[in-house]
Amino acid sequence: MEKLEVFVSKKDGALLPQYATSASSGLDLCAFLQEALIINPLERVLVPTGIFISIPKGFEAEIRPRSGVAYKNGVTVLNTPGTIDADYRGEIKVILINLGTEPFVIRNGDRIAQMVFRSVAQVDWKLVDALPETERGEGGFGSTGI
């Protein structure tokens, strides 16, 4: 498995993101809160993590929901996947929304999301009069079957 060196700093008491298992793709991000936070149904909140990172150019970090929290409680990352660009140096914060029917409580140190590092490419646009033909062509949603 390829390793990527990422510089990290944190606020005093914040927990570093960690892999749950040796084969995990995502690092668990933990809430960094002074007091418990309640997310009511259909409410969204910005949850701090107390973590700051420096991502190498050519990579991004994606913020994704934790499947257990989403399934059991209906709480998910609103802009999933959230993108952290290589030049961002602010605190990592997670936008959570409660799509469940009950209030959801987040406490300091709770695992709220996961962070996956991905390689990215930037493009140079080449303006053309027509795109190359493909078998699918302009066929859109459902055009290849269900």
Summary of the structure (lengths in Angstrom):
residues: 146
radius of gyration: 18.9
end to end distance: 34.9
largest distance: 57.8
contacts: 336
relative contact order: 0.25
helix: 5%
strand: 38%
